[in-house]
Amino acid sequence: MKRFLLLCAISLASSSFYAQTTDPIVLKNDGSKAFNTKNYAVAYAKYSEYLKQTNNQDSVVAYYCGMSASSLKKYNEAVKFYDIAIQKNYNAGNAYARKVLALEALKKNDEFLKALEEGLAVDPNNKVLVKKFGLHYLKAGIAAQKAGKDAEAKECYKKVTTLSDKKMKTDALYSIGVLCYNNGAGILKKAAPLANADAEKYAAEKALADTEFKEALGYLEEATQLSPERAEVKTILSQVQAAMK
């Protein structure tokens, strides 16, 4: 008799557990309770099962399931759920921002950059997206410049000038201005011996240098208008103006 009662108890417990973990409404509610108490492992388990049963139709739950996955460092899974939120246009800017962070953690650089550009097209003022985009291309520009790849560096800096962030945009404008000024100064330095030896060739080289200076001037004037408090911008602007005389 005792054995029979024990088996009945186990059966009832199993039935109760099954009901709690397979009913979509219960799964969703349990997931929300767990998420609100920062029990992300349970939240992820409940939310992901709920989404599986409902064919990933709930974009709100997908977003929070992605957050739970990110908290557990399940970044591949997080990306999948953020994509559901993005596709269904739920909190798309932040979904892209969180997706970007997950892809960064996974070191998937190409996908990271693609998500950044797509995210900024949706939400150009999203602080996370702006910061990650700006820092990436400023660093890439510096690296390219150090490697002597000036054209590549300039393209990286130009990408940053499209951002709404005042500091990053000023940094990028300043960087292009300095790059162009250095190019012009380098041309003049090499051409210096020609000033007396070959006036015509020197004039041609000076014209090339002036082209660089003129380009630098445009970017630095824009940087000055944007951030008049930046002393280093004014300093290099003065040097460019002097070089053009």
C-alpha positions as CSV (number, residue, x, y, z in Angstrom):
1,M,0.0,0.0,0.0
2,K,2.8,2.4,0.9
3,R,4.5,1.6,-2.4
4,F,1.2,2.3,-4.3
5,L,0.8,5.7,-2.5
6,L,4.4,6.6,-3.3
7,L,3.9,5.8,-7.0
8,C,0.7,7.9,-7.0
9,A,2.6,10.8,-5.4
10,I,5.4,10.6,-8.0
11,S,2.8,10.4,-10.8
12,L,1.0,13.5,-9.5
13,A,4.2,15.4,-9.1
14,S,5.3,14.5,-12.6
15,S,2.0,15.6,-14.0
16,S,2.2,18.9,-12.1
17,F,5.7,19.6,-13.4
18,Y,4.7,18.7,-16.9
19,A,1.8,21.1,-16.8
20,Q,3.9,23.9,-15.4
21,T,6.6,23.5,-18.0
22,T,4.6,22.9,-21.2
23,D,1.7,25.3,-21.0
24,P,2.7,28.4,-23.0
25,I,1.1,30.9,-20.7
26,V,2.6,29.4,-17.7
27,L,6.0,29.2,-19.4
28,K,5.8,32.9,-20.3
29,N,4.7,34.0,-16.8
30,D,7.4,31.9,-15.1
31,G,10.0,33.3,-17.5
32,S,9.0,36.8,-16.6
33,K,9.1,36.1,-12.9
34,A,12.5,34.6,-13.2
35,F,13.8,37.5,-15.4
36,N,12.5,40.1,-12.9
37,T,14.4,38.4,-10.1
38,K,17.5,38.2,-12.4
39,N,17.4,34.4,-12.5
40,Y,18.4,34.4,-16.1
41,A,19.1,30.7,-16.4
42,V,15.4,29.9,-15.6
43,A,14.2,32.9,-17.6
44,Y,16.1,31.7,-20.6
45,A,14.8,28.1,-20.3
46,K,11.2,29.2,-19.8
47,Y,11.2,31.9,-22.5
48,S,13.0,29.7,-25.1
49,E,10.6,26.8,-24.6
50,Y,7.6,29.2,-24.8
51,L,9.0,30.7,-28.1
52,K,9.6,27.2,-29.5
53,Q,6.0,26.2,-28.8
54,T,4.6,29.5,-30.2
55,N,6.7,29.4,-33.3
56,N,8.8,32.5,-32.3
57,Q,5.8,34.8,-32.8
58,D,6.2,36.9,-29.6
59,S,8.8,39.6,-30.3
60,V,8.7,41.0,-26.8
61,V,9.6,37.7,-25.2
62,A,12.2,37.1,-27.9
63,Y,13.9,40.3,-26.9
64,Y,14.0,39.4,-23.2
65,C,15.0,35.9,-24.0
66,G,18.0,37.4,-25.9
67,M,18.8,39.5,-22.9
68,S,18.7,36.4,-20.7
69,A,20.9,34.5,-23.1
70,S,23.4,37.4,-23.2
71,S,23.6,37.4,-19.4
72,L,24.4,33.7,-19.5
73,K,27.0,34.4,-22.3
74,K,25.0,32.3,-24.7
75,Y,25.8,34.8,-27.4
76,N,24.9,32.7,-30.5
77,E,21.5,32.1,-29.0
78,A,21.1,35.7,-28.0
79,V,21.7,36.8,-31.6
80,K,19.0,34.5,-32.8
81,F,16.4,36.0,-30.4
82,Y,17.5,39.6,-31.1
83,D,17.0,38.9,-34.8
84,I,13.4,37.9,-34.1
85,A,12.8,41.1,-32.3
86,I,14.4,43.1,-35.1
87,Q,12.4,41.3,-37.8
88,K,9.2,42.0,-36.0
89,N,10.3,45.6,-35.3
90,Y,10.1,45.4,-31.5
91,N,12.5,47.8,-29.8
92,A,14.7,47.4,-32.9
93,G,17.4,50.0,-32.1
94,N,18.2,48.4,-28.7
95,A,17.8,44.9,-30.2
96,Y,20.5,45.8,-32.7
97,A,22.6,47.3,-30.0
98,R,22.5,44.1,-27.9
99,K,23.0,42.0,-31.0
100,V,26.2,44.1,-31.8
101,L,27.5,43.5,-28.3
102,A,26.9,39.7,-28.6
103,L,28.6,39.6,-32.0
104,E,31.5,41.6,-30.6
105,A,31.9,39.0,-27.8
106,L,31.8,36.3,-30.4
107,K,34.5,38.2,-32.4
108,K,32.4,37.9,-35.6
109,N,33.8,41.2,-37.0
110,D,32.0,41.2,-40.4
111,E,28.6,40.5,-38.9
112,F,29.4,43.0,-36.1
113,L,30.0,45.8,-38.7
114,K,27.0,44.8,-40.7
115,A,24.7,44.9,-37.6
116,L,26.2,48.3,-36.7
117,E,25.4,49.8,-40.0
118,E,21.9,48.3,-40.1
119,G,21.2,49.4,-36.6
120,L,22.3,53.0,-37.2
121,A,20.0,53.1,-40.2
122,V,17.1,52.2,-37.9
123,D,18.2,54.2,-34.9
124,P,21.0,56.8,-35.7
125,N,21.1,58.2,-32.2
126,N,21.4,54.9,-30.3
127,K,24.2,55.6,-27.9
128,V,25.6,52.0,-27.9
129,L,25.6,51.8,-31.7
130,V,27.1,55.3,-32.1
131,K,29.9,54.5,-29.6
132,K,30.8,51.1,-31.0
133,F,30.7,52.4,-34.6
134,G,32.8,55.5,-33.9
135,L,35.4,53.7,-31.8
136,H,35.8,50.9,-34.3
137,Y,36.4,53.2,-37.3
138,L,38.5,55.7,-35.4
139,K,40.8,52.8,-34.2
140,A,40.8,51.4,-37.7
141,G,41.7,54.8,-39.2
142,I,44.6,55.2,-36.8
143,A,45.9,51.6,-37.5
144,A,45.7,52.3,-41.3
145,Q,47.5,55.6,-41.0
146,K,50.3,54.0,-39.0
147,A,50.6,51.4,-41.7
148,G,51.0,54.1,-44.3
149,K,47.5,53.4,-45.8
150,D,46.3,57.0,-45.9
151,A,43.4,56.5,-48.3
152,E,42.0,53.6,-46.2
153,A,42.5,55.7,-43.0
154,K,40.6,58.6,-44.6
155,E,37.7,56.4,-45.5
156,C,37.5,55.1,-42.0
157,Y,37.5,58.6,-40.5
158,K,34.9,59.7,-43.0
159,K,32.5,57.0,-41.8
160,V,32.7,58.5,-38.3
161,T,31.9,62.0,-39.6
162,T,28.4,60.7,-40.4
163,L,27.6,60.2,-36.7
164,S,25.5,62.4,-34.5
165,D,28.0,62.3,-31.6
166,K,29.8,65.6,-31.3
167,K,33.1,64.4,-29.9
168,M,33.5,61.5,-32.2
169,K,32.6,63.5,-35.3
170,T,35.1,66.3,-34.2
171,D,37.8,63.6,-33.6
172,A,37.2,62.3,-37.1
173,L,37.2,65.7,-38.8
174,Y,40.4,66.6,-36.9
175,S,42.0,63.3,-37.9
176,I,41.4,63.9,-41.6
177,G,42.6,67.4,-41.3
178,V,45.8,66.4,-39.7
179,L,46.3,63.6,-42.2
180,C,45.9,65.9,-45.2
181,Y,48.1,68.6,-43.6
182,N,50.9,66.0,-43.0
183,N,50.6,64.9,-46.6
184,G,50.9,68.4,-47.8
185,A,53.8,69.2,-45.5
186,G,55.5,66.0,-46.7
187,I,55.2,67.0,-50.3
188,L,56.7,70.4,-49.7
189,K,59.6,69.0,-47.7
190,K,60.5,66.7,-50.5
191,A,60.1,69.4,-53.1
192,A,62.2,72.0,-51.1
193,P,65.5,71.2,-53.1
194,L,63.6,72.0,-56.3
195,A,62.8,75.6,-55.3
196,N,66.0,76.9,-56.9
197,A,67.0,74.0,-59.1
198,D,63.7,73.5,-61.0
199,A,61.1,76.2,-60.3
200,E,58.5,74.7,-62.7
201,K,58.6,71.3,-61.1
202,Y,58.6,72.9,-57.6
203,A,55.5,74.8,-58.6
204,A,53.8,71.6,-59.7
205,E,54.6,69.9,-56.3
206,K,53.5,73.0,-54.4
207,A,50.2,72.8,-56.2
208,L,49.8,69.2,-55.0
209,A,50.6,70.3,-51.5
210,D,48.1,73.1,-51.7
211,T,45.4,70.6,-52.7
212,E,46.1,68.7,-49.5
213,F,46.1,71.8,-47.5
214,K,42.8,73.0,-49.0
215,E,41.2,69.7,-48.1
216,A,42.6,69.9,-44.6
217,L,41.3,73.4,-44.2
218,G,37.7,72.3,-45.0
219,Y,37.6,69.5,-42.5
220,L,39.3,71.6,-39.8
221,E,37.0,74.5,-40.2
222,E,34.0,72.2,-39.9
223,A,35.6,70.7,-36.7
224,T,36.1,74.2,-35.3
225,Q,32.5,75.2,-36.0
226,L,31.3,72.0,-34.3
227,S,33.6,72.1,-31.3
228,P,35.0,75.7,-30.9
229,E,36.4,74.8,-27.5
230,R,38.9,72.3,-28.9
231,A,42.3,74.0,-28.8
232,E,44.1,71.3,-30.8
233,V,41.8,71.9,-33.7
234,K,42.5,75.6,-33.7
235,T,46.2,75.0,-33.5
236,I,46.4,72.7,-36.6
237,L,44.0,75.0,-38.4
238,S,46.4,77.9,-37.9
239,Q,49.3,75.8,-39.2
240,V,47.3,74.9,-42.3
241,Q,46.5,78.5,-43.0
242,A,50.1,79.5,-42.6
243,A,51.2,76.8,-45.0
244,M,48.8,78.0,-47.7
245,K,50.3,81.5,-47.7
